[in-house]
């Protein structure tokens, strides 16, 4: 039978499309066009449709678009033809399935390498990135460590582009800001697990020692979170008078000191203990309370307060 003599529904179906009606207001019914829409994307757009990036179908509001769409298909019987499946790179379908699984089942449905792979899609558009995702996690020792890795070390991996490095660093920066916002909205002593989670994300995988201070007000809410010193692999110089001076400048009445051990062992050294006692004693004279000194590492953390050291 000639295509022009088919019903509108048959024309749409033969094009590999399907239409569904979604309840809306009587004056604004919503219609969705799904299926193999890519070859007909220009036709669908010209017919008044809008692409829904999340649901991955075309949305029409108002009148039933069946007749308009069927007429448009009849007048454009040979739209852009997609490549046959046999000519497509094998990872094309995998990418789409991974995206759909993420959106439908959530991030917990994906392994670490799959979540990293999902991110790499956007900086490496035309290559199978599963091997690279697994390589990055293995090279740096874990999912979190990939985002914390130094740009120079990331650049040593041939498949990692400048765009990929920017993407990974941007994701880490976004997570950092979200973590900062989370701990800034409530008294920190009653949100201790959130603080530790945030500090681990910032410091656990750093290859050099850094010393930071979380400054608190009279309600124990964060007024500043600052990295005071950065050092070598196993040493960061800390001067107690500078710690107290900065607390006075900010009007802080309490503080939490934090530093990391790149070795992975969070056990405080004797030098850590001596310095902590000096800061606590100096602060006490000026009404500034040292709540804790936390040592962060990739294998855990230690709290001076919990260990009875302050």
Secondary structure per residue as TSV (DSSP state, phi and psi in degrees):
chain	resnum	aa	ss	phi	psi
A	1	X	-	360.0	138.8
A	2	X	-	-63.6	140.2
A	3	X	G	-60.1	-35.4
A	4	X	G	-65.6	-18.8
A	5	X	G	-93.3	-3.1
A	6	X	S	-76.7	159.6
A	7	X	-	-70.1	163.7
A	8	X	H	-58.7	-41.7
A	9	X	H	-63.3	-39.2
A	10	X	H	-66.8	-38.9
A	11	X	H	-62.1	-44.5
A	12	X	H	-66.3	-43.2
A	13	X	H	-63.8	-41.8
A	14	X	H	-64.0	-24.9
A	15	X	T	-80.6	-2.2
A	16	X	T	84.1	21.1
A	17	X	E	-113.3	158.4
A	18	X	E	-141.5	146.1
A	19	X	E	-114.6	137.7
A	20	X	E	-131.9	145.8
A	21	X	E	-103.8	132.1
A	22	X	E	-114.2	134.6
A	23	X	E	-58.6	138.5
A	24	X	E	-145.9	-157.8
A	25	X	E	-76.0	156.1
A	26	X	T	-54.3	-31.7
A	27	X	T	-92.6	-4.0
A	28	X	E	-145.8	62.1
A	29	X	E	-66.0	149.8
A	30	X	E	-110.9	131.1
A	31	X	E	-120.7	145.8
A	32	X	E	-124.7	136.3
A	33	X	E	-114.1	119.1
A	34	X	E	-121.3	-168.6
A	35	X	E	100.0	-151.8
A	36	X	S	-84.3	75.2
A	37	X	-	-83.6	-18.4
A	38	X	G	-55.3	-46.2
A	39	X	G	-63.2	-21.6
A	40	X	G	-109.1	17.2
A	41	X	H	-61.2	-36.9
A	42	X	H	-69.7	-38.4
A	43	X	H	-63.0	-44.9
A	44	X	H	-64.9	-39.2
A	45	X	H	-67.8	-44.1
A	46	X	H	-64.6	-26.5
A	47	X	T	-82.2	1.3
A	48	X	T	102.8	7.1
A	49	X	-	-81.4	156.9
A	50	X	E	-126.3	131.8
A	51	X	E	-74.8	125.9
A	52	X	E	-95.3	108.0
A	53	X	T	-66.9	-29.1
A	54	X	T	-80.6	-50.4
A	55	X	T	-83.2	-12.3
A	56	X	T	57.5	49.0
A	57	X	E	-149.4	176.6
A	58	X	E	-100.4	137.1
A	59	X	E	-110.9	134.2
A	60	X	E	-124.2	134.1
A	61	X	E	-115.5	131.8
A	62	X	S	112.8	-120.9
A	63	X	S	-77.1	153.3
A	64	X	-	-59.5	121.7
A	65	X	-	-85.3	6.3
A	66	X	H	-55.6	-52.6
A	67	X	H	-67.8	-41.7
A	68	X	H	-62.6	-43.1
A	69	X	H	-68.0	-42.8
A	70	X	H	-61.7	-43.2
A	71	X	H	-62.6	-39.0
A	72	X	H	-65.6	-37.1
A	73	X	H	-69.7	-39.3
A	74	X	H	-61.3	-37.5
A	75	X	T	-82.2	-7.1
A	76	X	T	-133.9	65.5
A	77	X	S	-67.9	-17.8
A	78	X	S	-126.2	76.4
A	79	X	-	-70.7	176.4
A	80	X	-	-55.1	125.0
A	81	X	-	-94.3	127.9
A	82	X	-	-71.2	161.1
A	83	X	-	-63.8	147.5
A	84	X	-	-65.5	150.0
A	85	X	G	-53.5	-34.1
A	86	X	G	-67.4	-21.4
A	87	X	G	-95.5	-8.0
A	88	X	S	-80.8	143.5
A	89	X	-	-57.1	144.7
A	90	X	T	-62.6	-22.9
A	91	X	H	-83.1	-9.1
A	92	X	H	-60.1	-52.3
A	93	X	H	-64.4	-36.1
A	94	X	H	-61.8	-42.9
A	95	X	H	-59.8	-45.2
A	96	X	H	-65.5	-41.4
A	97	X	H	-64.0	-39.0
A	98	X	H	-66.5	-42.1
A	99	X	H	-60.5	-45.6
A	100	X	H	-65.2	-40.0
A	101	X	H	-63.7	-39.8
A	102	X	H	-63.1	-45.9
A	103	X	H	-71.4	-35.7
A	104	X	H	-85.2	-36.1
A	105	X	H	-109.8	-13.3
A	106	X	-	91.0	168.9
A	107	X	G	-64.2	-26.4
A	108	X	G	-67.7	-15.0
A	109	X	G	-80.6	-8.1
A	110	X	S	-109.4	138.6
A	111	X	-	-70.4	164.7
A	112	X	H	-55.3	-45.5
A	113	X	H	-66.8	-29.4
A	114	X	H	-72.1	-39.0
A	115	X	H	-65.8	-40.9
A	116	X	H	-65.6	-39.9
A	117	X	H	-58.9	-42.8
A	118	X	H	-58.0	-40.5
A	119	X	H	-68.6	-39.7
A	120	X	H	-66.3	-21.6
A	121	X	T	-51.7	-36.5
A	122	X	T	-85.2	-20.1
A	123	X	T	-103.3	-14.8
A	124	X	S	-130.4	83.9
A	125	X	T	-76.8	-19.9
A	126	X	T	-127.6	47.0
A	127	X	S	-157.6	151.2
A	128	X	-	-69.5	116.6
A	129	X	-	-105.0	2.7
A	130	X	H	-59.3	-47.0
A	131	X	H	-59.7	-37.6
A	132	X	H	-67.0	-41.5
A	133	X	H	-59.4	-44.6
A	134	X	H	-66.8	-38.3
A	135	X	H	-64.4	-42.4
A	136	X	H	-62.1	-45.5
A	137	X	H	-64.2	-40.4
A	138	X	H	-69.1	-41.4
A	139	X	H	-65.1	-43.1
A	140	X	H	-98.3	-4.5
A	141	X	T	91.5	13.2
A	142	X	S	154.4	165.8
A	143	X	H	-60.7	-51.5
A	144	X	H	-60.5	-37.2
A	145	X	H	-65.5	-27.0
A	146	X	H	-62.6	-44.2
A	147	X	H	-73.6	-26.8
A	148	X	H	-86.1	-9.9
A	149	X	S	-62.1	145.6
A	150	X	-	-64.5	138.1
A	151	X	H	-54.0	-35.7
A	152	X	H	-63.8	-39.4
A	153	X	H	-70.7	-37.3
A	154	X	H	-62.2	-39.8
A	155	X	H	-66.8	-18.5
A	156	X	T	-69.2	-18.8
A	157	X	S	-86.7	119.4
A	158	X	T	-55.1	-39.3
A	159	X	T	-78.1	-9.6
A	160	X	-	-87.2	117.8
A	161	X	-	-90.8	170.6
A	162	X	H	-59.2	-40.8
A	163	X	H	-61.3	-37.6
A	164	X	H	-66.8	-41.2
A	165	X	H	-61.8	-44.7
A	166	X	H	-61.0	-43.1
A	167	X	H	-60.4	-47.8
A	168	X	H	-64.1	-41.4
A	169	X	H	-69.3	-34.5
A	170	X	H	-67.5	-39.7
A	171	X	H	-62.7	-42.7
A	172	X	H	-64.6	-41.3
A	173	X	H	-64.9	-39.6
A	174	X	H	-64.7	-43.4
A	175	X	H	-62.8	-37.6
A	176	X	H	-63.1	-44.7
A	177	X	H	-66.3	-36.9
A	178	X	H	-64.6	-40.5
A	179	X	H	-65.2	-40.6
A	180	X	H	-62.7	-42.6
A	181	X	H	-64.3	-36.1
A	182	X	H	-66.8	-42.7
A	183	X	H	-81.5	-15.1
A	184	X	H	-82.7	-11.1
A	185	X	T	-96.1	0.0
A	186	X	S	-154.6	159.1
A	187	X	-	-54.6	127.0
A	188	X	G	-69.4	-30.3
A	189	X	G	-69.7	-22.4
A	190	X	G	-96.4	3.4
A	191	X	-	-128.8	40.8
A	192	X	H	-60.7	-40.9
A	193	X	H	-63.5	-35.7
A	194	X	H	-66.9	-39.9
A	195	X	H	-63.1	-46.4
A	196	X	H	-62.5	-42.3
A	197	X	H	-61.1	-42.2
A	198	X	H	-64.6	-46.2
A	199	X	H	-63.5	-38.5
A	200	X	H	-63.7	-39.4
A	201	X	H	-65.8	-27.2
A	202	X	H	-89.1	-30.9
A	203	X	H	-127.5	-20.6
A	204	X	T	-58.8	-34.4
A	205	X	T	-107.0	10.0
A	206	X	-	-68.3	134.1
A	207	X	S	-79.6	-13.1
A	208	X	S	-122.6	154.8
A	209	X	-	-69.5	143.5
A	210	X	E	-139.0	149.1
A	211	X	E	-119.5	123.9
A	212	X	E	-129.4	160.4
A	213	X	E	-131.2	133.6
A	214	X	E	-101.5	112.8
A	215	X	E	-92.9	136.3
A	216	X	E	-122.1	155.2
A	217	X	-	-96.4	-168.7
A	218	X	T	-65.2	-20.6
A	219	X	T	-96.1	11.1
A	220	X	S	59.3	33.9
A	221	X	-	-101.9	147.3
A	222	X	E	-69.4	127.3
A	223	X	E	-110.5	-17.3
A	224	X	E	-163.6	148.4
A	225	X	E	-134.9	106.4
A	226	X	E	-129.9	139.2
A	227	X	E	-84.2	117.4
A	228	X	E	-89.6	-39.1
A	229	X	E	-144.0	149.1
A	230	X	E	-126.7	138.9
A	231	X	-	-128.6	-146.5
A	232	X	-	-96.1	-165.8
A	233	X	S	-61.9	-32.8
A	234	X	S	-133.3	16.6
A	235	X	-	-155.1	134.6
A	236	X	-	-133.1	121.4
A	237	X	-	-72.8	130.6
A	238	X	-	-128.9	131.1
A	239	X	-	-115.2	111.3
A	240	X	H	-50.6	-40.4
A	241	X	H	-64.4	-32.7
A	242	X	H	-70.9	-33.7
A	243	X	H	-63.1	-48.7
A	244	X	H	-69.1	-38.5
A	245	X	H	-57.8	-44.8
A	246	X	H	-67.2	-36.9
A	247	X	H	-61.5	-41.3
A	248	X	H	-66.3	-39.8
A	249	X	H	-60.5	-36.8
A	250	X	H	-87.6	-8.1
A	251	X	T	72.8	26.6
A	252	X	-	-78.8	145.3
A	253	X	S	-109.5	-6.0
A	254	X	E	-156.5	161.6
A	255	X	E	-154.0	159.8
A	256	X	E	-126.7	121.9
A	257	X	E	-92.4	146.4
A	258	X	E	-142.9	136.7
A	259	X	E	-146.1	163.4
A	260	X	E	-111.4	155.9
A	261	X	-	-117.0	101.6
A	262	X	T	-58.9	-21.1
A	263	X	T	-64.3	-21.7
A	264	X	S	99.4	-12.5
A	265	X	-	-97.1	114.7
A	266	X	-	-83.1	6.4
A	267	X	-	-66.2	126.4
A	268	X	-	-69.0	145.2
A	269	X	-	-85.2	169.8
A	270	X	H	-64.1	-36.1
A	271	X	H	-63.3	-38.8
A	272	X	H	-60.3	-43.6
A	273	X	H	-66.0	-46.2
A	274	X	H	-61.7	-44.8
A	275	X	H	-63.7	-39.6
A	276	X	H	-63.2	-42.6
A	277	X	H	-63.1	-40.1
A	278	X	H	-61.5	-44.9
A	279	X	H	-64.7	-44.3
A	280	X	H	-60.3	-43.7
A	281	X	H	-68.4	-40.7
A	282	X	H	-65.9	-40.3
A	283	X	H	-68.6	-37.6
A	284	X	H	-59.5	-36.3
A	285	X	H	-65.6	-24.3
A	286	X	T	-112.4	13.4
A	287	X	T	76.3	23.6
A	288	X	-	-109.5	122.6
A	289	X	E	-94.6	130.4
A	290	X	E	-93.2	104.8
A	291	X	E	-71.3	-39.4
A	292	X	E	-168.1	162.6
A	293	X	E	-129.0	119.3
A	294	X	E	-110.7	133.8
A	295	X	E	-106.5	123.7
A	296	X	E	-106.8	138.5
A	297	X	E	-147.2	170.5
A	298	X	T	-71.1	-12.9
A	299	X	T	-105.4	8.6
A	300	X	E	143.4	-160.6
A	301	X	E	-149.9	162.1
A	302	X	E	-131.5	147.8
A	303	X	E	-118.0	124.5
A	304	X	T	-60.5	-36.9
A	305	X	T	-66.5	-46.1
A	306	X	T	-65.2	-28.4
A	307	X	T	-86.2	-1.9
A	308	X	T	73.3	23.8
A	309	X	-	-89.9	-13.9
A	310	X	-	-138.4	360.0
